[in-house]
Amino acid sequence: MEPDRRSDRIRMLVAEQAVRRGARVGVVDVCTAAVAALPVGGAGLSAMSRTAASHPLCSTDDISEQLEELQLTLGEGPCVDAFVSGSAVLRPDLLTARPQDHWTVFTDAALLAGARAVFSLPLQKGAISPGVLDLYADVPTVLDAEELADALAFADLATLLLLDTRIDETGAPGDGPMPDRGFEDLSTYRAEIDQASGMLTVQLGVGVEEAFVRLRAHAYARGRRLADVAADVVARRLRFSPDNEPEQSDEQI
């Protein structure tokens, strides 16, 4: 299937879940739609960062909730490896250990919780990695090429949605209601966030991950949407300084 057609289909499936909830599209709809479309029993998503504490954001059932908490608490498992490596970690059967897997504690706990297969897909946009989408099955399961492509498309959409949400320094969702946004706008917002993060690497003399953390921390502290703060940075209405509070200006520089 062509990438654009696959992306459109996945977005429609996720949008349908949001309609059922009667709410704007969110990462919980990605998880729910993925479970409905793929041969898995549950899904969970965690916001992760190399500079701040990771935080579970959503799960579709008790087992997926346990898996998210286990991996972030133990600091081991396919979710952690997927985030660190930036590559999907697919384990069709947790009872069949690989030499490179060192998840002794997690594997035993996951099996006890009821998971037999786990698939962890990193959320990535350029150099920014805001989290991981985890899928599990209670029986040995292999994702074929089409199913894996769909799973990756769900992860791509989760990335766009997560990065467009106002989140605090620990990855927890902000408390205020979010305005409705159409899917067609998300790519534009992400490009602006990437551009703003790049500008902050120069202004602050830090890497892109730290620049993104500073960007979203400022958005949270001001009660603003991440995309709106990024737009101000790109338009040079807002400039960050290594030593001082960001300076706001009504004038273009």
N, C-alpha and C positions, 0 to 999 in steps of 0.2 A: 504494500500500500504506500502511496506517495506521502511524504512527510506532512504536507499541508492538509491533505484529506484526513490523515490520522489525527493531526492536531485539532482540526475542526470537529471531528467526531468525539474526541475526548472532552473538548470544551462543552459540547452539547450534553454529554452524559453528566458532567459535573454541574452544569447549569440546571439540569432537571432535578438533581438532588437538592439544590438550593431552593428551587420552586416548591418542592415538597416540604421543606423546612419553613418556607415563608420568610426567607431572609436573603440578604445579599450573599453572593458566592464567597465561600471561605475555604480554608484548607481542610476543614472537616468534611466538606462536600467532595473534595478530591479523594479523601480516604474512603468515604462511603461508596463513591462511584467505582473506585478501584476494586473494592471487594465484590461489588455486583458484576463487574466486567471480567474479572480474572479468577482463576481456580485457586483462590485463597480464602481463608476463613476470617481474616481480620487485617486491619492496617492501623498503624500509628505513625505519628510525625513528631519529631523533636527539633526545636531550634537549638543550634549548636554554634559555638564560637571558640576560637583559640585564645581569646583574651577575656572571656567572661564565662560564668557558669552556664551549662546547658540546661534546657528546660523542656519537659514534655508539653506539647501543645494540644494534641488531640489523639484519641484512639476510638476504635469502633466497638470494642468489647473488652471484657475483663482480661482476657489473655493478652491482647495487644497492649493494654495498659500496663500489665505486669512486665512485659518485655521491654517497653520503653523505660520504665523505672529501674528495672534490673540493670540494663546496660549503662545508664547514666550514673547509677549508684556504684556499680562495680568497676566502671571504667574499662570494660572489655565487652567484646561481642561484635557481630557483623556491623551493627550501626556505627560503633566507634571506628572500626577499621575502614568503613566506607567513607566516613568523614575525613579521616586522616589521609587516606590514599586518593580520594577524589574519584574512586572507581566503584562500580556496583559490586557488591559481595553477595553471591548467590549460593545458598546451601540447601540443596534439594532434600537432604536428609541429615539431621544433626547427629544421628547415630553413626554416620560415616565420617569420622574426623579426618581432616587433612593435616599433613605435617606442619603447615604454616599456621594452623589455627591453635591459639593458646587461650581458649575460652573455657577452661575446665569448669570453673564455678558457674559461669553463665549457662553453658550447655546443660549441665545437670539441672539448674533451676528452670531453664526454658522447657526442658522435657517434662519436668514435674508440673509446670504450669499448663501443659497441654499442647505445646508447639513441637512440630516435628521438622518442618521446613521453614527457613527464614530467608527473605530476600531484602537486602538493604540498598537503597538507591540514593546517592548523594544529591542534594539540591545545589545546583551550581549555575552561576551566571558570570561568565568571565572568570576573574580571580576571586569572586565573592562566593562563599559557601555558607549559606545561612542555616543549613540543617540536613536532615536525612528522613526519607520516607521508608518505613519498614512494613513489609508484608509478611504474613505467616500462614501456614497451613498446618492442619492437625494430622496430616498423613504425608508420607514422602511425595514430593511434587516437583515436577520439572516444568519450567516455563519454556514453551517452544518459541521460535524466533518472533512470531507475530505477537504473542503474549508479552514477551520481554520488551518489544518495541512499544507496546501499549503502556506497559509499566513505566518505562522511561518517559513517555509522553505525559503520564500523570505526574511524574516527578518534576518535569519541566514546568507544568502549569502550577504545581504547588510552589515552586520557586518564585514565579512571578507574583502569585498571590501573597506569599509570605513577605516578600520584600516590599510590597505595596501596603503592608499593614503597619500601623504605628506600634512599635514594640519598645520595651524598656531595655535597660542595660543587661538584664538577665535573660532576655528573650521572651518574657511574659507579655501577653497581649495588653495593650492599653485599655483603659476602662471606658472611654467614650465611644458612642456609636459611630460607625464608619459610614461615610456617604457612599451611595451606590456608584459603582464604576463599571463600565462596559469592558468586555474582554478586548475589544479592538483598541482600547487605550493603553493596555498594560505594557506592550512592547515599547511605546513611547516613554512611559514613566520609567521603565527599567533603564533605557538608554540614558535618561537624564540622571538617574541615580548613579549609574556607572561613571558618567562624565563628572558629576559632582565629587564622587569619591576620588577620582583621578586628580581633580584640582586640589583637593585637601591633602593629598600626598605631597604636593609641592608646598602648600601653605604651612603645613605642620611638620614636614620632613619625616613622615612616617610611611609605613607600608599601606597597601590598599585595604587590608583587613582592619587595621587600626583606624584608618580614615573612615571606613564605613561605620565602625563602632562609635566614633565621635559624632558622625552625622546623625545616627539614629538616637544617640543619647541626647543630643541637642533637641531633636524633634520631640522626644518624650518629655524632657524638662519643660518645654514650652507648650506642651499639649497640642502639637501640630502634627500633620501627616508628614511622613518621611519624604514623599514625593514633592510636597510643597516646599520643604526646606531645601531639598536638592535643586529645585527650580530657582530658588533665591541665590544659591551658591553659583549655579551656572550663569545666571543673569548678573552676577557680581553685586547683588544687593546685600549679600551676606558674606563676610570674610572671616575665616578662622585664624587665630594666632596661637602659637605654641604656649605663650605665657599668660594670655589674657582671655576674657570672655569674647566670643564671636561678636564682631561689630556689624550692626545693621545700618544700611544706607538706603535712602530712597533714590539715589542717583546711580546711573550706570557708570562704571569705571572704564 
